[in-house]
Amino acid sequence: MATQPPEKRSTWPLTSSMEHWVEWRAQTISDPVKRLRYLRQAHRYPSPQSAWTRRAGTFFLLLIPALWIVPAHESWVATRKLVLSQESIVSNSLKALEFRSQQESPMPEVWLVERKHGEEVYSNGLRIETGATVRHMRRSYASISLQTGKLRTDGVYPAGIVYHTTESHIAVFEAANNLRLQRVGQWVLQYLTRNRSYHYFVDRFGRVHRAVGEEDSADHAGSSIWADRERVYLGLNHSFLGVALEGQTEPGDGPALFLTGAQIHSTRVLTEMLRSRYKITSGNCITHAQVSVNRSNFRIGNHTDWASNFPFQRIGLPDNYNLPIPGMILYGFGYDQDFVLATGERLRIGLSVSENQVRLAASASGISVASYRAKLREEFRRRLAELPASEDPSVTAATARKTEFVPDFARSFENGPEGREKN
Ligand SMILES: [Zn+2]
């Protein structure tokens, strides 16, 4: 069992009082659409001038009244022929990610009460069944520091949680289906432990099974990208814990019909325990659809589980669907119409925010959006080449969009005698 990691800083280092004020002001706007509108108007990117002119601009700003000098300075910059270095482009992309103003939810405090005979009991009521737990590769990962841009290879503790659905067979949740519900849940557990698919599996009765030990990696999000206020993570098998809920993603923003009250409760107390144990910020608790990428065509959303409907608030988290997508902002990934159809309105806010940030950063860099994206993709390839071989998220890169899995044994129940089937 891993020990408590050091506490993380939760704030981004601000570079000016104006940015501080803009971010503070954005945090006071609860409606995400209004917040986006405000940020569109208020946010400023670093001007694409040289280091010398930046220093000169700062000097004059200190000496001469701002109302006079700022328009003149910006006008001068606009008339220059812009030749940006790759370093400046990357700097602008980091700036584009910086504006995030998501409220953090409080860090829970949960402790282990008792461990015995294949189960663990925690102070918030969480019970984990550990009888099926298997080992995999020991967790060890690299990440990119947002402050220095350098590769850090000190990753030992989980930095976040990725939520999945198993996309397995779903029977109607009623007493007449009890036997079938139990059997399917057991088969799914066997399948995903054999494949080291996730760390945790929450079945439809709300039972929490530890499938792969927390100190190990699981093969749940190989080709993926996420970032918090300190680090960028490429390939989340080692850096993030995978939690799979038994069920199938449904389109639209209504509540997911397969989800049971027991699953929601258990996912909530499991999330509280993991956040407490590893000091995981709430912004690092996100769904597979938000992090999944296809490197062969530079599109996000290679996996679409929980592209909509994830009950963030009911499990004690902010609505993280409106967070910007780091793959788009930092590395020039796009998305296609199929992904839009798979998402709900809430995730579309995240897409819209990210697209807008890319447009603004391209404009601040003085080049077209297409050229800007091409530069970011160049940066992504460079970063990928830096990663140690064990971190290379090679899984699924060249495959088409796909679901998690649908075991054949579960299909055999589809027209079974025990009851009706949903869908
Ligand atoms: Zn998934």
Boltz pocket constraint, residues with backbone or C-beta under 6 A from the ligand:
constraints:
  - pocket:
      binder: B
      contacts: [[A, 163], [A, 164], [A, 165], [A, 220], [A, 288], [A, 303], [A, 305], [A, 404]]
      max_distance: 6.0
